[in-house]
């Protein structure tokens, strides 16, 4: 059984107002066996879409190389935009060594409620996935139950929006469940009526283009 531990601590710049919340990077980031053009930082997989989406929105001109400069580019961007990253899964076990969320067993979660209490400027959580089993919203709901808390629906339309109150500070936090920035979610994007309409209007419109439209509203 492979013990898949998160290789990165939370990255939360001073004054951050938003936190990106996912699960775990691919196992090779835990073992250190990175591929060419992976970036050794959160969401650094060369196959992932998050940084290309943000690059498209903000015109960052990111470097997609396995270099310290590429890491620093991303950190500088997050600091400038007051965005942090704090994935909810601390570790999991896997029978098959892959990046599938469904393959995670014996999952240990980070105490995200405490993280929020300790970072009073944060008002929004941006989930990189929804409430399907072992997705970030799914795990966050499980985490809230340990505090006897739950999410209140603001909008049930994708991307779904919820709110909840922190127990100590009574601060209101908004959560946005974005379409996952991965190839595995492309089929789900293809079934969304808005995507179908935009694709019909422009045959060159892609699933990444759809995410760019979705993400730019909340980033």
N, C-alpha and C positions, 0 to 999 in steps of 0.2 A: 504494500500500500504506500503510495507516494504522499508525503506530507507537503502540501502546497502552502507555503507561508508567503505572506505579502512582503515583497522585498523593499518597499518604500514606506517610511513613516508619513503621516499626514503632512502635506505642504500647505500651510495656511499663512499667507502674508499678513502683516499687521494691517488692520483696517479692512480685511476681506469682508465683502458683503454677500458673496455667493460661494457655495461649496459644490464641486462636482463630486458625485457619489456613484461609484461603480462597485464591482465585486473584487476580482483578482485579475492581474495581468497573466498572460500565458506562462506556463510552467518554466519555460526557458529563462524568464527573467528572475525566477527564484534560484535556478541552478547556475545562472551566469553564462549560459551557452547561447548568447545572442546571435542573431542572424545579421548578415551584412545589411546595413542601413536601418537596423533597429536603433532606437535612441534609449539609453539606459536611464529612463525616467518614466513617470506615470503616463500611461497610454502611448508608450513609445514603440509599440509593435509596428513594423513596416506594413502590416496588413490591416491596421486599424484606420478608422476614418476620423477620429475626433480632431486630431491636429490638422489634417487637411481641411476639415470643415471650418475650423477656427481661422485657419490661414486664408481661406476664401472669404470669410466674413470681414476679417480685420486687416487683410493685406499685410501680413507679418513678414512674408518672404522667408519662411522657416527653412532651416538646413535639415535635411533628412539623412543624416550620417551618424555613425556611432562615434560621436566626439563629445568632448566636454563643452565645446562651443554650442552644440545643438541643445544640450541640456540647459545651458545658461540662457539661451534665447527663450526657451519656454518659461523658465523661472522669471525672467525679466518681464515677459508678457503678462504672466499671472499677477505679478506685483503691481504692474502699471494699471491693470484692469480690476484689481482688488478681488481676484478670484482665487479660491483655494481648492485643493483636491484632498478628499478624505474618503477613500473607499471603505465600505462598511465591513467587508470580510477581512479578518485578521489571518485566518488560516482555514484549511480544509484538507480532507484526505481524499485520494482518488485511487480507484482501481486501475483506470486507464489514464495515462499521463497525456492529457490534452486540455484545451481551454474551455471546454463545455461547462456552462453553469450547472446544467442538470447532473453532471458527473460529480459534483461536490458532495462529500459526506462528512459527518461529524464537524459541521461548520462552527467556527468560533467567530463571533462578531465583535467589532470595535464598539466601544461605548460612545456612540455618536451623540446621544443626549448630553453627556458630560462635556464632550467636545464643544457643542453649541453653547452650553452654559459658560464655558471658559473663553468663548470668543463672542462677546456681546454685539459686535458689529454685523455678524452674519444674520441675514434675514431670509435667505432662500437656499434650498437644496435642489440641485439639478441632477436627477437620477439619470444615468446612462442606460436606461431600460425600465421596463414597467413592472407589473405585479405578477407576471408569469413565474412559475416555480423557480426559485433560486435567483431571481432577478433582484436588483437593488431595492426596488420598492417593496417587493415581497419580504426581503430580509429586514428592511426598516420597520415594516408593520410588526414583524415578530419582535424586533427590538423594543418597540414602543410598548408592547404588551407587558414587558418586564417592569415598566414604569406605570402600568395601568393607564396608558394613554392610547389614543387612536387618531386616525386621520379623518378630517371632515372634508367632504367633497365640495369643491368650488366649481369645477367643470369636469364632466365625465367624457368630454371629447378629447381625442388624442391630439396633443400631449395632455394627459390628465393633470389637473391641478388640485391640490389639497392644502389644508392648513392644520396646524395643531399648536397647542400652548405648551411651552416649557414648564416643568413642574416647579422649579425654584424661582426663576425670574418672571414667570408668567408672560414671557415674551412670545409673540405670535411668529411662527415660522411657516413660510410657504414652500411647498414642494412641487416640482415640475417633473413629470415622468416622460422624458424624451424618448424618441425612437432610438434604439441602441445603435451606436456608431460602429457597426461590425457587418461583415458580409453575411453572417448568419441571419441578420434581420431583414435582408433585402426582400425575401418572400413576403414578409409581413407588410413592408412598405408597398409592395406591388398590389396588395389587396385593398389599400386605402383609397376610398372614392376620390378624394382630392388629388392624390397622385395620378390616378387613372385619367382624371379630367385634364390635368396639366400635361400629361404624356400625350393625350390625344391632340391637344392644342399644339404641342411641340414635340415631335418624335425624337428629338435629340435630348429631351429632358431626362435626367438620370435619377436613380435613387439617392445619390449623394446630393444632387441639386435640391431634391426634396428636403433632405435633412438641413441643408444650408438655410432654406427658407424657414424651417421650423426653429432651428437653433438661434438664428439671429434675433428673433423676438425676445429671447430670454437671456442671452449673453450680453 
